[in-house]
Amino acid sequence: MRNEMKVALAQLSPALRNTAENVRTVREVLAEHGDADLVVFPELFLSSYTVNGLDELALDLGGPEVESVAQAARENSATVIFGAPERIGAGIANSAICVDQSGDVVGSYRKTHLFGDERTAFVAGDELLIVDIDGLKVGLMICFDVEFPEVARALALAGADLLVTISANMEPFGRDHEVFSTVSTARALENGVPHLYVNQVGRGETFTFPGGTMAVSADGDYLAVAGPAEEVIDYDLDLSARSSAKPDELKPNYLEELRSPLPVAIADQAKRE
């Protein structure tokens, strides 16, 4: 497994309902960050975040939009992960599509935990996904997924070396993006796996997105954090790096020490009274 990789985390505001322009943005970012091994864009970036009129925005994995991104990935020898509404047999999925440095689609993760009106607009995925990026096993999540510890834990137990979450986490939920920061850190810490979290930013069709894109170490340390504006973070990620704040012998390995499943006993209240 490779231990180091250059990542570019694209905290951007996509053009509203303009797939062609957003594909151009993806290509431009790939060209401008040509030394990156992995470039990550937010949830539903190609369409912008919407639950309306998806029939006209949905794309096919073998369609021209994905092929255009694939061509740019080949030209820049970079793997790219981006969000898009994907047309599937049962309807439309909210997908995280991964194209590798050779321009091959190596996986499409369909969001399993849909939020709010997404439940009537999208078909929920029925499996989690790990993709292989040049020997690195990357577990994919989309926005609401990260709030469920079981999702990241399942990916880590299946062998993920890195977690990547693409998101369109929005206001007006007050402190939610702060809480999101906490859970994003927790998913890394509790599994001992680095975590890249990339959020949309700015005003969208219906919501305002607060950003908060970050890279988090396996020990829950903030490695790089974006502000509330458009920004592409370049970071040299060392997957083997661990925090120096705690002695190695005292750092728990949660995956190895987890005792699961354990039975749950329900105390008999009547016997206690």
Secondary structure, DSSP 8 states (H G I E B T S, - for coil): ---EEEEEEEE----TT-HHHHHHHHHHHHHHTTT-SEEE--TTTTT-S-SSSGGGT-B-TTSHHHHHHHHHHHHHT-EEEEEEEEEETTEEEEEEEEE-TTS-EEEEEE-SS--TTHHHHS---SS--EEEETTEEEEEEEGGGGG-HHHHHHHHHTT-SEEEEEE---BTSTTHHHHHHHHHHHHHHHHT--EEEEE-EEE-SS-EEE---EEE-TTS-EEEE--SS-EEEEEEEETT---SSS-GGG---HHHH---S-------HHHH-
